[in-house]
């Protein structure tokens, strides 16, 4: 109700000292949420949505998730889950670019970004080739950008130097292939476990087990664990044993099934941390280097490290680039409209 009545902008998160808001955990406790409600409701949603623990999350970002996904618009809760492997999605993007006259180079490692007199002059490849263009968009993680830029440019520009203040969060993916079908649901959410989400990849891929057993011969499950700090130092086998135990506890049919194959993928710096005060370090799309524009969920999108935030960063970079080119096109999509009783409360909150 505090989120609803304030139109997603609670008064106790506005005009805070130094612009550093409290953590989501502190804010929930202030609003008298029980520890069980925090662990089994708020945490279940927010740790997955923001890839961060509640005690390390800016409260406004946690509020934003519930306002935009559940309260402001009746369709805001809907999410998309790919029904094809991600490689197929990327191939569609490549084909679209090529059809418009673009070129996509794969396995083309960048050695560094060349800067001359405050402007970007080229991008050097490991092959020795230097690519030159009118404008450039860097859409790499913030740590990678700092490695590509000349050290003296980073040291001389606060917008780049401040990126060192952004912390990162890990995500761990665990993949299990069983010798039989053990799960009928498209996905499951677990509580009070290390495992957070279980995705039925056979069902989501329309029966294609994506590299596991042949169609119909078994089942491929993917487990996702966000903010997986406790797993970073664990061995692959320790993680498999822990997650397999939790899967078999949650899914009775898995108890008799044979685990045919398994793998663990750790992304130790999967996203930036939406910690209190992080907005101070996030740069806009226009970089201090002329001709170089920035995209990535870590830029100043107004959103945390989500796919929506990443998409917004691309739109903002495209707008900035066309502004520099004298065309000034608009690409950013508006948020879903606020409707119903939420619109009433949001209107009152703005008065």
C-alpha positions in Angstrom: 0.0 0.0 0.0 2.9 2.4 0.6 4.0 1.7 -3.0 0.5 2.1 -4.3 -0.4 5.3 -2.4 2.8 7.0 -3.5 2.5 6.2 -7.2 5.7 4.2 -6.9 7.6 7.1 -5.3 7.4 6.7 -1.5 8.2 9.9 0.4 10.7 8.3 2.6 12.9 7.5 -0.5 12.8 11.0 -1.8 15.2 13.8 -0.9 17.5 11.5 1.0 21.0 12.8 2.2 23.6 12.7 -0.5 21.2 11.0 -2.8 21.9 7.6 -1.2 18.7 5.8 -0.4 18.3 3.0 2.1 18.5 -0.7 1.1 15.4 -2.6 0.2 15.8 -4.7 3.3 16.0 -1.7 5.6 13.0 -0.2 3.8 10.9 -3.4 4.1 11.7 -3.7 7.8 10.8 -0.1 8.4 7.4 -0.9 6.9 7.0 -3.8 9.3 7.4 -6.7 6.9 8.0 -9.9 8.7 11.3 -11.8 8.1 9.3 -14.7 6.6 7.5 -12.3 4.2 10.8 -10.8 3.2 12.4 -14.2 2.6 9.5 -15.9 0.9 7.9 -13.1 -1.0 9.9 -9.9 -1.5 13.2 -11.7 -1.8 11.9 -14.4 -4.2 10.8 -11.7 -6.7 13.5 -9.1 -6.2 16.7 -11.2 -6.0 15.8 -12.8 -9.4 14.7 -9.5 -10.9 17.6 -7.4 -9.8 20.4 -10.1 -9.3 21.2 -8.7 -5.9 20.6 -9.4 -2.3 18.0 -7.1 -0.6 20.6 -5.7 1.8 22.6 -4.5 -1.2 19.8 -3.2 -3.3 18.7 0.4 -3.6 15.1 0.5 -2.2 13.8 2.6 -5.1 14.7 -0.1 -7.6 12.9 -2.7 -5.5 9.9 -0.5 -5.3 10.1 0.1 -9.1 9.8 -3.6 -9.8 6.6 -4.0 -7.9 5.1 -0.7 -9.1 5.8 -1.4 -12.8 5.3 -5.1 -12.8 2.3 -5.5 -10.5 0.6 -2.2 -9.7 0.8 0.4 -12.4 -0.6 -1.6 -15.3 -2.7 -4.8 -15.4 -0.4 -6.3 -18.0 2.9 -5.2 -16.4 3.5 -8.6 -14.9 3.9 -10.4 -18.2 7.3 -11.6 -19.1 8.7 -13.3 -22.2 10.7 -16.5 -22.1 12.6 -17.5 -25.3 11.2 -20.6 -26.9 14.4 -21.1 -29.0 18.1 -21.2 -28.0 19.6 -17.7 -27.6 21.9 -18.3 -30.5 18.8 -18.5 -32.7 17.7 -15.1 -31.4 21.1 -13.6 -32.1 21.0 -15.0 -35.6 17.8 -13.1 -36.3 19.4 -9.9 -35.2 22.4 -10.5 -37.5 20.1 -11.2 -40.4 18.2 -8.0 -39.8 21.4 -5.9 -39.7 22.8 -7.5 -42.8 19.5 -7.0 -44.7 19.9 -3.2 -43.9 23.4 -3.1 -45.3 25.2 -3.7 -42.1 28.1 -6.1 -41.4 28.5 -8.4 -38.4 31.9 -9.8 -37.5 32.1 -12.8 -35.2 35.1 -13.8 -33.2 36.7 -10.4 -33.9 38.4 -9.5 -30.7 39.0 -5.8 -30.0 42.5 -4.8 -28.7 41.7 -1.2 -27.8 39.9 2.1 -28.6 42.1 4.7 -30.1 41.6 8.3 -29.0 43.1 11.4 -30.6 42.6 15.0 -29.4 39.6 14.1 -27.3 37.8 12.2 -30.1 37.7 8.5 -31.0 39.7 7.8 -34.0 39.4 4.1 -34.4 39.0 0.6 -32.9 42.0 -1.7 -33.1 41.4 -5.4 -33.6 43.7 -8.2 -32.4 44.3 -9.0 -36.1 46.0 -5.6 -36.5 43.2 -4.0 -38.5 42.0 -0.6 -37.3 38.3 0.0 -37.9 37.3 3.7 -38.6 33.8 5.1 -38.7 31.9 8.4 -38.2 30.4 7.3 -34.9 31.0 4.4 -32.4 28.7 2.8 -29.8 30.4 0.8 -27.1 28.0 -1.9 -25.8 30.4 -3.9 -23.6 30.4 -4.4 -19.8 31.7 -1.4 -17.9 34.9 -3.3 -16.8 35.7 -4.2 -20.4 35.2 -0.6 -21.5 37.8 0.5 -19.0 40.3 -2.1 -20.3 39.7 -0.9 -23.9 40.2 2.8 -23.3 43.7 4.3 -22.9 44.6 4.5 -19.2 45.2 8.3 -19.4 41.8 8.9 -20.8 40.1 6.9 -18.0 42.1 8.8 -15.4 41.3 12.1 -16.9 37.6 11.7 -17.2 35.4 11.3 -14.0 32.6 9.6 -16.1 35.1 6.7 -16.9 37.0 6.8 -13.6 33.7 6.5 -11.7 32.8 3.2 -13.4 35.4 1.6 -11.0 32.9 2.3 -8.2 30.2 0.1 -9.8 30.2 -3.3 -8.1 29.2 -6.5 -9.9 26.9 -9.5 -9.0 27.2 -13.2 -9.9 24.7 -15.5 -11.6 25.1 -19.2 -11.7 23.4 -21.5 -14.2 23.2 -25.3 -13.5 22.1 -27.6 -16.4 20.8 -31.1 -15.8 19.9 -33.8 -18.4 17.9 -36.6 -17.0 17.2 -40.0 -18.7 13.4 -39.4 -18.4 10.8 -36.7 -18.2 10.5 -35.6 -14.5 8.7 -32.2 -14.8 5.6 -31.1 -16.7 5.5 -27.4 -15.7 7.3 -24.9 -18.0 9.1 -23.5 -14.9 9.1 -23.7 -11.1 10.2 -21.3 -8.4 11.7 -22.7 -5.2 11.8 -21.0 -1.8 14.1 -21.5 1.2 16.7 -23.2 -1.2 19.8 -22.2 -3.0 18.1 -23.0 -6.3 15.7 -20.2 -7.3 14.3 -21.1 -10.7 14.0 -24.4 -12.7 13.2 -24.1 -16.4 11.8 -27.0 -18.4 13.9 -26.5 -21.5 12.2 -29.3 -23.4 8.9 -27.7 -23.1 10.1 -24.2 -23.7 12.0 -25.3 -26.8 9.0 -27.2 -28.1 10.6 -30.6 -27.4 14.1 -29.8 -28.5 16.4 -30.7 -25.6 19.1 -28.3 -27.0 22.1 -30.5 -26.9 21.0 -33.1 -24.4 19.4 -36.3 -25.2 17.4 -36.9 -28.4 13.9 -35.6 -28.6 11.6 -37.5 -26.2 14.5 -39.6 -24.7 14.9 -37.5 -21.5 14.6 -34.1 -20.1 16.8 -31.0 -19.9 16.3 -28.7 -16.9 18.1 -25.4 -16.4 18.5 -23.9 -12.9 19.2 -20.2 -12.4 20.6 -18.8 -9.2 20.9 -15.0 -9.0 23.2 -13.1 -6.6 25.0 -16.5 -6.2 27.8 -15.2 -3.9 27.8 -18.4 -1.8 28.5 -20.5 -4.9 31.5 -18.5 -6.3 34.1 -20.4 -4.3 32.3 -23.8 -4.5 33.6 -26.5 -6.9 31.5 -27.6 -9.9 30.7 -30.9 -8.1 29.7 -29.3 -4.9 27.2 -27.1 -6.8 25.8 -30.1 -8.8 25.4 -32.1 -5.6 23.6 -29.3 -3.8 21.3 -28.4 -6.6 20.5 -32.0 -7.5 19.4 -32.6 -3.9 17.1 -29.6 -4.1 15.6 -30.6 -7.4 14.9 -34.1 -6.2 13.3 -32.7 -3.0 11.0 -30.4 -5.1 10.3 -32.8 -8.0 9.4 -36.4 -6.9 9.8 -37.9 -10.3 13.5 -36.8 -10.4 14.3 -39.0 -7.4 14.2 -42.2 -9.5 15.6 -40.6 -12.7 19.2 -41.0 -13.7 21.3 -37.8 -14.2 22.9 -38.4 -17.6 24.9 -35.1 -17.9 25.4 -31.9 -16.0 27.3 -28.7 -16.2 27.7 -25.5 -14.3 28.2 -22.0 -15.7 29.4 -19.3 -13.3 29.1 -15.7 -14.4 31.0 -14.0 -11.6 30.4 -10.4 -13.0 27.0 -11.0 -14.7 25.5 -7.6 -13.9 26.3 -4.4 -12.1 25.0 -4.1 -8.5 22.0 -1.8 -8.0 23.3 -0.8 -4.6 22.3 2.4 -2.8 24.0 5.3 -4.4 25.0 3.5 -7.6 23.3 6.1 -9.8 26.1 8.5 -9.0 28.5 6.4 -11.0 26.3 5.5 -14.1 27.2 7.6 -17.2 24.8 8.8 -19.8 24.8 7.7 -23.5 27.1 10.6 -24.5 30.6 9.8 -23.4 33.3 12.4 -22.7 35.1 11.3 -25.9 33.6 12.9 -29.1 32.1 10.4 -31.4 31.9 7.6 -28.8 28.5 6.7 -27.3 27.7 4.2 -24.5 25.1 1.5 -24.2 24.6 -1.2 -21.6 22.4 -1.8 -18.6 25.0 -0.1 -16.4 24.5 3.3 -18.1 22.0 5.9 -16.8 18.8 4.3 -18.0 16.7 4.9 -14.9 16.4 1.1 -14.6 18.5 -1.5 -12.8 20.4 -4.3 -14.5 17.5 -5.8 -16.4 16.9 -6.7 -20.0 14.5 -3.8 -20.2 17.2 -1.5 -18.9 19.7 -2.8 -21.5 17.2 -2.2 -24.3 16.6 1.3 -23.1 20.3 2.0 -23.2 20.4 1.0 -26.8 17.5 3.4 -27.6 19.2 6.2 -25.7 22.5 5.6 -27.5 20.8 5.6 -30.9 19.0 8.9 -30.0 22.3 10.5 -28.9 24.0 9.4 -32.0 21.3 10.7 -34.3 21.4 14.0 -32.4 25.1 14.3 -33.1 24.4 13.5 -36.7 21.8 16.3 -36.9 18.8 14.0 -37.4 17.5 13.9 -33.8 15.4 10.7 -34.1 13.4 9.3 -31.1 13.6 5.6 -30.3 12.9 5.3 -26.5 9.5 3.6 -25.8 7.3 4.9 -23.1 6.6 2.8 -20.0 3.2 1.1 -19.8 0.5 3.6 -18.9 -0.6 3.9 -15.3 -4.2 2.8 -15.1 -7.1 2.1 -12.8 -6.8 2.9 -9.1 -3.1 3.2 -9.5 -3.6 6.2 -11.8 -5.7 7.8 -9.1 -3.0 7.4 -6.5 -0.2 8.4 -8.8 -2.1 11.6 -9.6 -2.6 12.4 -5.9 1.1 11.7 -5.2 2.2 14.3 -7.8 0.0 17.0 -6.4 
